[in-house]
Amino acid sequence: MELNLDLNRDIPVLDWESYLATRTERMESSAIRELLKITQNPEIISFAGGLPAPEFFPLREVEEACCYVTKKAGAEALQYSATEGYRPLKEFLAHSMHKYGVPANPENVLLTNGSQQALDLLGKIFIDPGQFVLTGRPTYLGAIQAWNAYQARFHTVNLDEQGMIVSELEHAYEKVIQDSGRPPAFIYVLPNFHNPAGTTLPQERREKVAEFATELDLPVVEDDPYGELRYEGEDIPPICSMIPERTIYLGTFSKTLAPGLRLGWIVCPEKLMSRFVQAKQGCDLHTGTFVQYVANDICQRGILKPHVKRLRERYRERRDTMLDAMAEFWPQGASWTRPHGGLFLWAKVPEHIDTLQFLKERAIKEKVAYVPGIHFYPNQDGGRHAMRLNFSYADPDTIVEGSRRLGKALKKGLSE
């Protein structure tokens, strides 16, 4: 074919959309990331992001670790490294997780760029187009976003004040078989201080999940980004301690150290590790060497444990402040969870109020923001009268003022 292209004349603009893969049709921007653009206005009090409090970041310790790593490790810390992750850090994590019952060892731990990358790798490895994932409703927005890119479908079970209603799993499984003719890719569970619901799955329900997965030969993905941020009650054994051979466990430093490090991890059966390594190599070859060395130095020097203890004290205070302020300022007919840990609580308002519309038309005008509940429903079939509120980011005085503003707007909305 002979081409006669005159580069001096106007060239038609390429229709890029016609070249995109069909999977991009289901890719959407994160509702929370979009909300954060709005809340850049310093006058707006934001309960929207799942942000740790920046004033508690261990800045001096990170600076010292950076200097130490640069001096002691030098070029090695700036070089390419193993996909699986820096072994001394994996050893530390494995030892730390043992106290919670997680069956980890350096051979079955993979370091990732945040636990969000772990969710993406799960989609890449386990989800075929049109395949179902079993999860709760509501569930974590980041998981929905990650797996939509792999054209997943979702079948959900309800949550109550104790988390996922496990007794509904059997019916959900049967419906998945009926609709697709194949089992779901896995069951996705957030047992500790659920995002967004703030619930904690009791031990008997965790055991039921383990029994159900074993009986039907299903994998379980146990996402635990908040497990160390417990403010009351006793730690509950993780699901992976009951069925380690069929559970993939996810953890992160984002909520305990700093999210900007982008360090998370996967614990999986060793026979799966090569698959995760291959999938990760196609993404980024390996997690940043330097940040792994820095995190390891902080951990090995014994800084992390007392730091997390301080976080628990501060975040407990902020949780209690928000609960008290909502009780004082919010209207009758509203209800909310009382989380035992984590960063969020889940609030429901009377059906007269659509929280998505209410955010745009009233809450922002009162200079306060939250995440509407609909974004946490994979099929957007619920959450119209619910919202997620974060209590970790704002200081206590700001939490009181933001709760007052939101209560004022809700009362106005109910009176009309």
C-alpha atoms as one frame of an Amber mdcrd trajectory, in Angstrom:
protein
   0.000   0.000   0.000   1.433   3.355  -1.045   1.042   6.173   1.456   0.926
   9.778   0.330   0.848  11.683   3.587   1.294  15.434   3.520   2.587  16.371
   6.982   2.154  20.046   6.158  -1.614  19.837   6.123  -4.008  19.165   8.990
  -4.009  15.522  10.038  -7.279  14.044  11.354  -7.326  13.350  15.082  -7.257
   9.644  15.874 -10.471   8.229  17.316  -8.768   6.721  20.377 -12.018   5.410
  21.884 -12.512   3.011  18.994  -9.155   1.368  19.783  -9.698   0.805  23.492
 -10.190  -2.704  24.866 -13.767  -3.543  25.790 -12.730  -3.966  29.433 -12.217
  -0.197  29.685 -15.987   0.284  29.401 -16.245  -0.855  33.030 -13.350   1.212
  34.335 -14.476   4.157  36.419 -12.754   6.860  38.409 -12.705   6.281  42.152
 -15.625   8.145  43.705 -13.429   8.939  46.700 -10.586  10.304  44.564 -13.093
  12.532  42.781 -14.516  13.687  46.092 -11.063  14.571  47.344 -10.780  17.100
  44.512 -13.844  18.894  45.889 -12.559  18.802  49.428  -9.325  20.563  48.516
 -11.255  23.679  49.498  -9.835  24.382  52.997 -13.247  25.563  54.178 -14.769
  22.111  53.630 -14.570  19.628  56.485 -14.074  16.258  54.861 -15.123  12.949
  56.367 -14.798  11.411  52.889 -11.268  10.056  52.460  -9.874   7.077  54.343
  -6.916   9.191  55.326  -4.658   8.643  58.329  -3.937  11.785  60.338  -0.788
  13.374  58.828   0.225  14.952  62.137   0.917  11.453  63.460   3.204  10.354
  60.621   6.627   9.381  62.065   8.486  12.030  60.068  11.671  12.099  62.132
  11.928   8.321  62.168  11.416   8.112  58.401  14.070  10.789  57.855  16.513
   8.884  60.065  15.730   5.637  58.261  16.299   7.260  54.855  19.676   8.559
  55.970  20.651   5.215  57.486  19.591   3.217  54.428  21.385   5.594  52.061
  24.556   5.367  54.123  24.550   1.647  54.903  22.895   0.086  51.852  23.890
   2.733  49.328  23.475   1.691  45.717  21.893  -1.628  46.731  18.818   0.232
  48.044  18.491   2.052  44.720  18.928  -1.029  42.544  16.415  -3.454  41.075
  15.473  -6.186  43.534  13.545  -9.456  43.808   9.889  -9.463  42.843   8.977
 -11.309  46.031  10.275  -8.464  48.214  13.096  -7.678  50.633  13.570 -10.791
  52.751  14.397  -9.118  56.117  11.133  -7.153  55.877   9.209 -10.302  54.943
  10.717 -12.055  57.960   9.596  -9.220  60.211   6.063  -9.293  58.786   5.784
 -13.057  59.085   6.843 -12.921  62.737   4.469 -10.008  63.460   1.483 -11.738
  61.891   1.982 -14.899  63.916   0.520 -13.216  67.006  -2.760 -12.813  65.111
  -2.691 -16.385  63.874  -1.749 -15.629  60.268   0.250 -18.623  58.933   3.000
 -16.567  57.322   6.636 -17.286  56.543   9.038 -15.453  54.237   8.319 -17.895
  51.411   4.588 -17.148  51.262   4.724 -13.340  51.670   4.806 -11.062  48.623
   5.429  -7.306  48.992   3.133  -5.155  46.827   2.658  -1.493  45.951  -0.083
  -1.042  48.530  -2.847  -3.534  49.110  -4.662  -1.981  46.131  -2.112  -3.640
  43.871  -2.833  -6.904  45.665  -6.506  -6.542  44.711  -5.527  -5.893  41.104
  -3.279  -8.981  41.046  -6.143 -11.066  42.394  -8.325  -9.895  39.537  -5.625
 -10.649  37.002  -5.057 -14.169  38.327  -8.525 -15.351  39.327 -11.260 -13.465
  37.465 -12.357 -14.350  33.944 -14.704 -11.931  32.128 -18.218 -12.401  33.467
 -17.132 -14.454  36.461 -18.741 -13.731  39.829 -17.181 -12.654  43.107 -19.084
 -13.320  46.337 -18.945 -10.410  48.755 -21.002  -8.350  51.160 -23.229  -5.415
  50.430 -21.830  -2.861  51.033 -18.189  -3.705  50.326 -14.871  -1.949  49.734
 -15.015   0.507  46.831 -11.386  -0.147  45.828 -12.091  -3.848  45.315 -15.081
  -3.073  43.106 -12.964  -0.712  41.026 -10.066  -3.169  40.702 -12.196  -6.127
  39.664 -14.510  -4.206  37.346 -11.429  -3.754  35.166 -11.362  -7.548  34.740
 -15.085  -7.591  33.874 -16.133  -9.270  37.095 -19.722  -9.642  38.193 -20.725
  -9.510  41.826 -23.209 -11.465  43.887 -23.680  -9.996  47.326 -24.994 -10.940
  50.737 -26.340  -8.511  53.296 -24.513  -7.121  56.324 -25.941  -6.537  59.781
 -24.395  -4.981  62.886 -21.959  -7.943  63.084 -20.898  -7.864  59.460 -21.550
 -10.324  56.639 -24.625 -12.498  57.196 -22.848 -15.743  56.471 -26.055 -17.777
  56.423 -26.900 -16.081  53.097 -23.773 -17.385  51.381 -25.315 -20.714  50.396
 -28.196 -19.067  48.542 -25.769 -16.616  46.914 -23.573 -19.492  45.763 -26.556
 -21.301  44.241 -27.586 -18.128  42.434 -24.068 -17.744  41.008 -24.162 -21.323
  39.679 -27.618 -20.700  38.237 -26.599 -17.443  36.529 -23.164 -18.441  35.241
 -22.870 -22.226  35.364 -19.576 -21.999  37.257 -18.430 -21.304  40.835 -17.474
 -17.809  41.940 -13.820 -16.793  41.703 -13.635 -16.406  45.488 -15.348 -15.046
  48.586 -14.161 -11.566  49.537 -14.318 -10.743  53.253 -13.267  -7.735  55.371
 -13.628  -9.211  58.855 -11.993  -6.483  60.967 -13.556  -3.013  61.120 -15.150
  -3.327  57.719 -14.747  -0.600  55.124 -17.275   0.996  54.852 -19.561  -0.585
  57.444 -17.225  -0.494  60.461 -18.406  -3.942  61.576 -16.326  -6.800  63.021
 -17.138 -10.365  62.039 -17.440 -12.499  65.207 -15.529 -15.744  65.536 -18.529
 -18.001  64.963 -19.222 -16.332  61.618 -15.579 -16.605  60.612 -15.768 -20.298
  61.367 -18.901 -20.540  59.230 -17.116 -18.852  56.328 -14.292 -21.382  56.716
 -16.750 -24.281  56.795 -18.660 -22.984  53.789 -15.504 -22.437  51.734 -14.215
 -25.898  52.626 -17.497 -27.635  51.852 -17.805 -25.983  48.427 -14.072 -25.927
  47.681 -13.844 -22.128  47.305 -10.955 -19.702  47.855 -11.329 -16.901  50.405
  -9.732 -13.463  50.127  -9.363 -11.980  53.620  -8.630  -8.249  53.421  -7.293
  -6.878  56.712  -5.908  -3.332  56.368  -7.190  -2.165  59.774  -6.635  -5.195
  62.015  -3.967  -3.533  64.171  -6.160  -0.502  64.830  -8.373  -2.105  67.471
  -9.731   0.247  70.157 -11.694  -2.193  72.282 -12.312  -5.911  72.661 -10.016
  -8.849  72.002  -8.388  -9.848  68.728 -10.325 -12.526  66.862  -8.472 -15.274
  64.960  -8.392 -14.582  61.217 -10.127 -16.860  58.745  -6.749 -17.793  57.264
  -5.748 -19.378  60.589  -8.660 -21.808  60.134  -8.219 -22.659  56.449  -4.698
 -21.536  55.461  -4.633 -23.773  52.396  -7.521 -21.921  50.757  -7.131 -18.328
  52.037  -5.298 -15.334  50.578  -4.638 -12.695  53.239  -3.927  -9.016  52.491
  -2.195  -6.484  54.731  -0.745  -2.978  54.427   1.434  -0.347  56.059  -0.834
   2.413  54.750  -2.920   2.722  57.908  -0.184   2.042  60.469   2.946   3.676
  59.027   2.226   5.923  56.031   0.165   5.462  52.845   2.715   7.361  50.760
   5.153   4.455  51.084   2.717   2.310  49.089   3.675  -0.898  50.852   1.289
  -3.783  51.209   1.588  -7.548  51.205  -0.059 -10.807  50.245   0.095 -14.019
  52.279  -0.909 -16.993  50.177  -0.343 -20.759  49.941   3.207 -21.276  48.665
   1.968 -23.119  45.577   0.313 -19.848  44.456   3.333 -17.615  44.960   4.769
 -18.171  41.478   1.475 -17.017  39.937   1.458 -13.800  41.955   5.120 -13.213
  41.125   4.462 -13.641  37.402   1.467 -11.312  37.537   3.411  -8.676  39.460
   6.381  -8.828  37.103   4.039  -7.782  34.312   3.019  -4.727  36.356   6.151
  -3.282  37.902   8.848  -5.989  38.237   9.030  -5.368  41.994   7.952  -3.006
  44.752  10.311  -0.069  45.309  13.570  -1.265  46.844  14.298   1.921  48.765
  10.902   2.110  50.513  11.194  -1.541  51.535  14.593  -0.863  53.100  13.248
   2.224  54.890  10.196   0.394  56.234  12.370  -2.505  57.349  14.721  -0.192
  59.251  11.775   1.401  61.067  10.346  -2.018  61.913  13.636  -3.580  63.019
  14.411  -0.632  65.320  11.189  -1.294  67.229   9.534   1.959  66.192   6.356
   0.560  64.650   4.814  -1.061  67.733   4.787   2.041  69.995   3.737   4.155
  67.013   0.682   1.965  66.414  -0.126   2.090  70.120  -0.213   5.904  69.938
  -2.414   5.745  66.849  -4.911   3.548  68.676  -5.166   6.067  71.506  -5.615
   9.054  69.190  -8.043   7.388  66.818 -10.101   5.991  69.688 -10.494   9.550
  70.955 -11.595  10.738  67.520 -14.051   7.869  67.101 -15.627   8.650  70.461
 -15.761  12.359  69.607 -17.641  11.661  66.391 -20.082   9.275  68.080 -20.836
  11.812  70.820 -21.210  14.682  68.340 -23.587  12.719  66.129 -25.692  11.817
  69.158 -25.879  15.514  70.013 -26.432  17.109  66.609 -28.025  14.562  64.302
 -31.809  14.220  63.907 -33.949  11.402  65.218 -34.374   8.610  62.696 -30.672
   8.474  61.828 -28.525   5.558  63.022 -24.882   4.543  62.831 -22.448   1.768
  63.704 -20.059   1.885  66.658 -16.859   0.400  65.236 -14.427  -1.380  67.556
 -11.520  -0.165  65.445 -10.483   1.038  62.013 -11.156   4.426  60.446 -14.847
   4.496  59.527 -18.398   4.337  60.708 -21.492   3.749  58.584 -24.529   5.969
  59.020 -28.083   5.574  57.770 -30.561   8.406  57.380 -34.362   8.403  56.857
 -35.487   7.331  53.386 -36.626  10.870  52.667 -32.951  11.667  52.022 -30.901
  10.388  49.073 -27.313  10.773  50.286 -25.852  11.143  46.775 -28.156  14.021
  45.898 -27.957  15.408  49.428 -24.150  15.642  49.229 -24.269  17.729  46.056
 -27.194  19.960  46.990 -26.864  20.465  50.743 -23.810  19.006  52.461 -21.250
  20.755  50.254 -23.124  24.037  50.775 -22.707  23.506  54.526 -19.025  22.846
  53.766 -18.920  19.243  54.910 -18.372  16.070  52.865 -18.783  12.277  53.131
 -18.951   9.322  50.730 -22.502   8.394  49.632 -23.367   4.780  50.381 -24.289
   3.849  46.811 -20.609   3.778  45.812 -20.014   0.751  48.061 -22.640  -1.423
  46.373 -21.131  -3.360  43.449 -24.349  -3.291  41.474 -25.384   0.129  42.826
 -28.526  -1.536  44.168 -28.442  -0.030  47.642 -26.919   2.563  49.910 -29.143
   5.412  48.766 -29.851   6.357  52.357 -26.421   5.641  53.824 -22.999   7.298
  54.038 -19.464   6.465  55.117 -17.799   8.797  57.590 -14.071   8.862  58.356
 -13.010   9.891  61.870  -9.215   9.492  61.712  -8.226  12.483  59.602  -9.821
  15.492  61.339  -8.893  16.669  64.838 -11.557  16.418  67.592 -12.714  20.058
  67.351 -13.109  19.762  63.592 -15.024  16.501  63.996 -17.492  18.221  66.322
 -17.970  21.140  63.935 -18.330  18.878  60.892 -20.864  16.691  62.685 -22.795
  19.816  63.673 -22.853  21.074  60.080 -23.987  17.707  58.753 -26.636  17.395
  61.464 -27.911  20.874  60.621 -28.172  20.010  56.924 -29.948  16.724  57.700
 -32.504  18.453  59.906 -33.210  20.968  57.177 -33.599  18.191  54.649 -36.070
  16.319  56.837 -38.156  19.411  57.562 -38.944  20.078  53.902
